Amino acid sequence: MTLKLLGMCGSLRAGSWNRKLMHEAARRFGAAEFVAGDLRVPLYDGDAEDAEGIPPQVQRLAEQVAAANAVLLVTPEYNQSPAGVMKNALDWISRVEGNPWRDKPVAMMSAAAGRAGGARAQYMLRLWMIPFRPWVIPGPEVMVAGAAKEFDAEGRLTSDRYATALDELMAQLRQATEARRT
């Protein structure tokens, strides 16, 4: 059976560094059916949820998390935090029946213009995930600093330092994923 890998990118821009990093991670993960989740969901509003229920696009995203064998969470750092669209998607997913995150292997990474590569955003994202109880791969941490200079025209990492760390992270994610399939 083919592994299913879901990517959730906190940047909505098609050409974002984080989107490039997500696709590079999926490529380095190896053989798998890859799906990029769409985080373009309405802002969470408890009144709207009470009146209309879970929006279809949120239900679809939650079902993608549930169906995936592993998930990539990739976020830029905006004002020392992960992207708001990521938090909004996580908040909505927490409202669906069950917990699609429970024991799910998850790898986190970030790319940013600054020298820390999105470190603060990634640490905060780890905290956001605690209530869901996924299996977050502890490392190596992939935080691509000065991201504008770290990708080639095809969206591939150009630095051995980041490529090596990403390879190791994806190997750890694959190992955790395969261990949970048996």
Residue, then its C-alpha position, 0 to 999 in steps of 0.5 A: m500500500t502506498l504511503k500518503l503524505l499530506g503537506m500543510c503550508g502556512s504560506l498561501r503564495a504559490g511561489s513562497w519559500n515555505r511552499k518550495l520547502m514543503h515540495e522539496a521535503a515531499r520529494r526527499f521523503g520518497a515514494a508516497e502519494f503527496v497531497a498539499g492541503d488547502l489552508r484557505v478556510p474561513l476564519y474560525d467563528g463559533d457562531a458560524e459553526d453553531a449556525e452552519g456546522i463545519p465548513p466543507q473545506v475544513q472537513r476535507l482538510a481534516e479528512q486529509v489529515a486522518a487519511a495521511n500516514a504522515v504530515l508535513l507542517v511548514t510555516p513562515e515566521y510572521n512577527q515572531s509567530p507561525a502564519g495565522v492561516m496555519k493557526n486558523a486551520l488547526d483551530w478549525i480541525s480541532r472542532v471536527e469529530g475525533n482527533p485526526w492528529r492522534d499518534k500521526p507522525v508529523a515533521m515541522m520545518s520553516a523557511a524565512a528571510g531572517r537569520a533564524g530561519g523561522a525558529r520562533a515560529q517553529y517552536m510555537l507551532r510545536l506548542w500548538m500541536i501538543p493538545f492534538r497528541p501527534w508523534v512530532i519528529p524531534g529533529p533535526e530541526v530544519m529552519v532555512a535562514g536567508a531563504a531567498k538564496e537557498f533555492d534554485a530555479e526548480g525549487r530545490l535546496t542549494s545548501d548541503r547543510y539544509a539538504t542534509a538536515l532535510d534528508e535526515l528529517m524525512a528519513q526519520l519521518r518515513q521510519a516513524t510512518e512505516a513503524r506505525r503501519t505495521 
